[in-house]
Amino acid sequence: MRFTQIIDFETEHIDELEAFLEERRTALADKDYGPVDRILLRDRDRPNRYLAIVGFASHEDAMRNNDDPETQKIAEKMAKLCPKPPVFTNCDLLEQEELGKHA
């Protein structure tokens, strides 16, 4: 079953964080358990609040990814760039579909 993690965080340094994440994606690219997709959202009402929705093939893959030293580097960098710790919500993906002709 697909697994999705929602990461709710605040930062004034999104450009620096995104550049670092792009660098780390390269390091994680050859891992068969890494993320399969990601969506980054910015809260329109609170401009420094973001939601990252990260998909994995399974919960087991997400846990293996979590234990990877490269993922730990991301968590450490994120902690330095955010005024408070991110909030993680762990979800099983039950349904996903494209809606409408503009999807």
Backbone as ProteinMPNN parsed JSONL, in Angstrom:
{"seq_chain_A": "MRFTQIIDFETEHIDELEAFLEERRTALADKDYGPVDRILLRDRDRPNRYLAIVGFASHEDAMRNNDDPETQKIAEKMAKLCPKPPVFTNCDLLEQEELGKHA", "coords_chain_A": {"N_chain_A": [[0.843, -1.171, 0.0], [0.566, 2.198, -0.86], [2.272, 4.853, 0.804], [2.081, 7.935, 2.454], [3.623, 10.859, 3.595], [3.022, 13.768, 5.382], [4.554, 16.775, 5.82], [4.612, 19.405, 7.869], [5.769, 22.579, 8.066], [7.594, 25.577, 9.04], [9.423, 28.266, 7.636], [11.733, 30.879, 6.893], [13.511, 30.614, 4.977], [13.108, 29.284, 2.487], [14.165, 29.085, -0.138], [16.86, 28.423, 0.263], [16.519, 26.012, 1.601], [15.185, 24.48, -0.367], [17.195, 24.375, -2.359], [19.111, 22.856, -1.024], [17.632, 20.494, -0.676], [17.335, 19.67, -3.324], [19.962, 19.008, -3.95], [20.308, 16.848, -2.173], [18.405, 15.083, -3.186], [19.649, 14.031, -5.394], [21.582, 12.469, -4.144], [19.963, 10.553, -3.012], [18.783, 9.36, -5.162], [19.447, 6.837, -6.297], [18.487, 4.988, -4.529], [16.35, 2.311, -3.824], [14.242, 2.563, -2.149], [13.509, 5.126, -1.702], [11.687, 8.314, -1.777], [8.836, 8.474, -3.986], [7.357, 10.481, -5.065], [6.686, 14.026, -4.689], [5.064, 16.825, -3.326], [5.069, 20.265, -2.897], [3.665, 22.688, -0.933], [2.644, 26.065, -0.342], [1.324, 27.923, 2.279], [-1.216, 30.153, 1.747], [-2.272, 31.985, 3.503], [-0.493, 32.148, 5.58], [2.456, 32.966, 4.854], [5.075, 31.913, 5.449], [4.685, 29.318, 6.068], [4.719, 25.917, 5.172], [3.752, 22.918, 3.431], [4.858, 19.777, 2.844], [4.237, 17.074, 0.842], [4.995, 13.872, 0.74], [5.469, 10.996, -1.099], [5.677, 7.43, -0.864], [6.462, 4.083, -1.948], [5.685, 2.214, -0.081], [4.965, 1.795, 3.459], [7.07, 0.521, 4.702], [9.21, 1.127, 2.974], [9.33, 3.875, 3.439], [10.162, 3.916, 6.112], [12.679, 2.724, 5.902], [13.9, 4.68, 4.347], [13.794, 6.763, 6.18], [15.707, 5.947, 8.023], [18.033, 6.245, 6.628], [21.266, 7.7, 6.31], [21.5, 9.965, 4.624], [18.94, 11.034, 4.687], [18.858, 11.758, 7.331], [20.659, 13.894, 7.279], [19.15, 15.743, 5.865], [17.078, 16.205, 7.701], [18.52, 17.392, 9.789], [19.459, 19.773, 8.562], [17.022, 20.965, 7.969], [16.074, 21.444, 10.538], [17.8, 23.47, 11.319], [17.001, 25.546, 9.679], [14.415, 26.123, 10.302], [12.153, 27.724, 12.563], [10.834, 26.232, 14.477], [10.281, 22.752, 15.302], [9.354, 20.578, 12.578], [6.066, 19.234, 11.887], [4.966, 15.968, 11.572], [2.798, 13.956, 9.688], [1.576, 10.794, 9.225], [0.354, 8.769, 6.663], [-1.728, 6.284, 5.137], [-2.18, 5.83, 1.735], [-5.224, 5.846, 0.349], [-6.75, 6.47, -1.883], [-6.297, 8.011, -5.063], [-6.714, 10.31, -7.632], [-6.919, 11.975, -10.793], [-8.779, 14.858, -11.398], [-11.142, 16.386, -13.499], [-10.667, 18.288, -16.59], [-8.553, 20.024, -16.463], [-6.578, 19.088, -14.864]], "CA_chain_A": [[0.0, 0.0, 0.0], [1.31, 3.457, -0.895], [2.365, 5.572, 2.077], [2.338, 9.356, 2.249], [3.944, 11.608, 4.797], [2.81, 15.202, 5.267], [5.483, 17.495, 6.696], [4.124, 20.772, 8.072], [6.902, 23.31, 8.642], [7.716, 27.008, 8.795], [10.783, 28.741, 7.408], [11.943, 32.097, 6.112], [14.652, 30.268, 4.121], [12.648, 28.213, 1.602], [15.074, 28.93, -1.284], [18.034, 27.686, 0.74], [16.075, 24.649, 1.898], [14.915, 23.808, -1.646], [18.483, 24.097, -3.002], [19.707, 21.739, -0.301], [16.842, 19.294, -0.978], [17.68, 19.25, -4.685], [21.27, 18.363, -3.811], [20.102, 15.576, -1.478], [17.643, 14.188, -4.078], [20.651, 13.345, -6.203], [22.214, 11.454, -3.291], [18.975, 9.508, -2.727], [18.173, 8.918, -6.415], [19.683, 5.42, -6.603], [17.906, 4.148, -3.478], [15.078, 1.735, -4.278], [13.227, 2.781, -1.12], [13.317, 6.566, -1.52], [10.391, 8.875, -2.169], [8.446, 8.326, -5.39], [6.865, 11.781, -5.507], [6.642, 15.054, -3.657], [4.354, 18.061, -3.619], [5.377, 21.304, -1.919], [2.618, 23.698, -0.888], [2.85, 27.216, 0.541], [0.084, 28.415, 2.867], [-1.474, 31.511, 1.254], [-2.614, 32.844, 4.626], [0.71, 32.248, 6.423], [3.459, 32.763, 3.798], [6.266, 31.155, 5.849], [4.261, 27.947, 6.402], [4.75, 25.03, 4.016], [3.383, 21.52, 3.594], [5.473, 18.88, 1.872], [3.535, 15.797, 0.787], [6.011, 12.984, 0.185], [4.92, 9.66, -1.307], [6.564, 6.262, -0.899], [5.792, 2.876, -2.429], [5.124, 1.506, 1.066], [5.392, 2.266, 4.778], [8.385, -0.071, 4.937], [10.18, 1.941, 2.243], [9.452, 5.154, 4.149], [10.949, 3.697, 7.325], [14.067, 2.531, 5.456], [14.365, 6.007, 3.959], [13.963, 7.532, 7.412], [16.924, 5.502, 8.683], [19.174, 6.514, 5.756], [22.061, 8.857, 6.741], [21.194, 11.129, 3.785], [17.699, 11.596, 5.217], [19.216, 12.404, 8.595], [21.261, 15.181, 6.917], [18.035, 16.627, 5.513], [16.394, 16.569, 8.95], [19.393, 18.325, 10.519], [19.444, 21.054, 7.859], [15.69, 21.512, 8.15], [15.998, 21.942, 11.915], [18.547, 24.727, 11.385], [16.34, 26.579, 8.887], [13.041, 26.302, 10.766], [12.124, 28.225, 13.934], [10.314, 25.187, 15.365], [10.335, 21.454, 14.627], [8.23, 20.252, 11.697], [5.069, 18.27, 12.352], [4.829, 14.883, 10.6], [1.56, 13.18, 9.695], [1.805, 9.58, 8.445], [-0.927, 8.366, 6.087], [-1.84, 5.289, 4.083], [-2.878, 6.402, 0.595], [-6.36, 4.993, 0.012], [-7.256, 6.775, -3.217], [-5.72, 9.166, -5.735], [-7.17, 10.403, -8.998], [-6.915, 13.288, -11.433], [-10.151, 15.291, -11.593], [-11.346, 17.48, -14.434], [-9.805, 18.362, -17.758], [-7.444, 20.926, -16.198], [-5.701, 18.455, -13.871]], "C_chain_A": [[0.895, 1.242, 0.0], [1.201, 4.161, 0.447], [2.721, 7.021, 1.766], [2.607, 10.015, 3.583], [3.744, 13.093, 4.493], [3.71, 15.876, 6.296], [5.048, 18.958, 6.718], [5.251, 21.548, 8.755], [6.842, 24.788, 8.293], [9.182, 27.354, 8.591], [10.747, 30.062, 6.657], [13.029, 31.848, 5.065], [14.277, 29.172, 3.122], [13.592, 28.01, 0.412], [16.313, 28.134, -0.904], [17.678, 26.226, 1.014], [15.829, 23.871, 0.607], [16.216, 23.468, -2.378], [19.167, 22.904, -2.342], [18.961, 20.439, -0.619], [17.141, 18.776, -2.38], [19.019, 18.503, -4.688], [21.118, 16.972, -3.187], [19.32, 14.592, -2.345], [18.601, 13.394, -4.953], [21.294, 12.215, -5.402], [21.261, 10.288, -3.017], [18.429, 8.84, -3.988], [18.335, 7.424, -6.693], [19.119, 4.469, -5.553], [16.555, 3.612, -3.946], [13.944, 1.952, -3.278], [12.927, 4.264, -0.897], [11.936, 7.031, -1.945], [10.12, 8.67, -3.65], [7.838, 9.607, -5.939], [6.811, 12.741, -4.327], [5.87, 16.241, -4.187], [4.736, 19.044, -2.521], [4.315, 22.386, -2.037], [3.024, 24.833, 0.037], [1.474, 27.703, 0.993], [-0.125, 29.866, 2.422], [-1.771, 32.491, 2.389], [-1.446, 33.063, 5.584], [1.905, 31.938, 5.527], [4.721, 31.993, 4.194], [5.932, 29.726, 6.267], [4.172, 27.132, 5.115], [4.271, 23.634, 4.421], [4.069, 20.736, 2.479], [4.739, 17.552, 1.972], [4.448, 14.846, 0.027], [5.447, 11.567, 0.113], [5.994, 8.59, -1.392], [5.762, 5.066, -1.412], [5.114, 2.116, -1.288], [5.608, 2.156, 2.368], [6.798, 1.751, 5.078], [9.479, 0.721, 4.218], [10.4, 3.277, 2.944], [10.315, 5.004, 5.397], [12.416, 3.452, 6.982], [14.679, 3.871, 5.047], [14.654, 6.857, 5.194], [15.283, 7.198, 8.106], [18.191, 5.794, 7.869], [19.931, 7.751, 6.251], [21.8, 10.118, 5.907], [19.915, 11.818, 4.277], [17.965, 12.301, 6.535], [19.858, 13.781, 8.342], [20.174, 16.195, 6.569], [17.335, 17.107, 6.778], [17.216, 17.581, 9.749], [19.382, 19.709, 9.883], [18.09, 21.739, 8.054], [15.543, 22.119, 9.548], [16.706, 23.285, 12.056], [17.807, 25.875, 10.689], [14.9, 26.871, 9.321], [13.027, 26.763, 12.22], [11.564, 27.234, 14.952], [10.309, 23.87, 14.598], [9.139, 21.235, 13.712], [7.301, 19.236, 12.355], [4.867, 17.252, 11.232], [3.492, 14.176, 10.794], [1.765, 12.014, 8.745], [0.472, 9.006, 7.992], [-0.757, 7.189, 5.129], [-2.662, 5.919, 2.964], [-3.982, 5.442, 0.171], [-6.856, 5.225, -1.411], [-6.558, 8.011, -3.762], [-6.223, 9.165, -7.162], [-7.048, 11.837, -9.495], [-8.38, 13.639, -11.714], [-10.213, 16.445, -12.599], [-10.333, 17.519, -15.542], [-8.588, 19.258, -17.551], [-6.443, 20.343, -15.207], [-4.303, 18.302, -14.405]], "O_chain_A": [[1.857, 1.326, 0.763], [0.182, 4.079, 1.133], [3.565, 7.292, 0.912], [1.916, 9.766, 4.57], [4.23, 13.606, 3.485], [3.636, 15.585, 7.49], [5.112, 19.653, 5.704], [5.644, 21.226, 9.876], [6.133, 25.197, 7.373], [10.064, 26.822, 9.265], [9.83, 30.32, 5.878], [13.422, 32.767, 4.347], [15.045, 28.23, 2.928], [13.802, 26.873, -0.01], [16.763, 27.273, -1.66], [18.448, 25.32, 0.694], [16.231, 22.712, 0.505], [16.33, 22.388, -2.957], [19.732, 22.047, -3.021], [19.589, 19.398, -0.809], [17.194, 17.565, -2.593], [19.168, 17.483, -5.361], [21.75, 16.021, -3.646], [19.546, 13.385, -2.254], [18.376, 12.213, -5.216], [21.522, 11.127, -5.931], [21.708, 9.159, -2.812], [17.691, 7.859, -3.896], [17.439, 6.809, -7.271], [19.267, 3.254, -5.686], [15.71, 4.377, -4.411], [12.806, 1.563, -3.539], [12.167, 4.611, 0.007], [11.118, 6.24, -2.414], [11.037, 8.687, -4.47], [7.807, 9.802, -7.154], [6.878, 12.351, -3.161], [6.004, 16.617, -5.351], [4.727, 18.691, -1.342], [4.093, 22.933, -3.117], [3.662, 24.611, 1.066], [0.57, 27.872, 0.175], [0.717, 30.719, 2.701], [-1.546, 33.693, 2.247], [-1.416, 34.052, 6.316], [2.33, 30.785, 5.44], [5.387, 31.456, 3.309], [6.797, 29.005, 6.763], [3.629, 27.586, 4.108], [4.371, 23.23, 5.579], [3.866, 21.021, 1.299], [4.629, 16.973, 3.053], [4.65, 14.993, -1.178], [5.006, 11.007, 1.117], [7.08, 8.819, -1.925], [4.534, 5.044, -1.32], [4.096, 1.456, -1.495], [6.54, 2.96, 2.366], [7.619, 2.473, 5.644], [10.548, 0.958, 4.78], [11.53, 3.755, 3.032], [11.117, 5.887, 5.701], [13.303, 3.921, 7.695], [15.834, 4.157, 5.364], [15.647, 7.583, 5.238], [15.906, 8.072, 8.71], [19.301, 5.61, 8.369], [19.301, 8.755, 6.582], [21.873, 11.227, 6.436], [19.83, 13.046, 4.278], [17.357, 13.332, 6.822], [19.628, 14.721, 9.102], [20.268, 17.366, 6.937], [17.032, 18.293, 6.907], [16.662, 18.521, 10.319], [19.304, 20.714, 10.591], [18.025, 22.948, 8.276], [14.952, 23.187, 9.708], [16.267, 24.143, 12.822], [17.966, 27.037, 11.064], [14.248, 27.759, 8.771], [13.801, 26.257, 13.033], [11.794, 27.379, 16.153], [10.332, 23.874, 13.368], [8.028, 21.659, 14.032], [7.694, 18.489, 13.251], [4.628, 17.624, 10.084], [3.105, 13.842, 11.914], [2.093, 12.22, 7.576], [-0.428, 8.779, 8.801], [0.232, 7.108, 4.401], [-3.727, 6.481, 3.22], [-3.702, 4.345, -0.312], [-7.325, 4.297, -2.07], [-6.263, 8.947, -3.018], [-6.169, 8.138, -7.838], [-7.072, 12.785, -8.711], [-9.133, 12.803, -12.213], [-9.405, 17.373, -12.534], [-9.281, 16.885, -15.469], [-7.678, 19.254, -18.38], [-5.543, 21.052, -14.757], [-3.428, 17.789, -13.707]]}, "name": "protein", "num_of_chains": 1, "seq": "MRFTQIIDFETEHIDELEAFLEERRTALADKDYGPVDRILLRDRDRPNRYLAIVGFASHEDAMRNNDDPETQKIAEKMAKLCPKPPVFTNCDLLEQEELGKHA"}
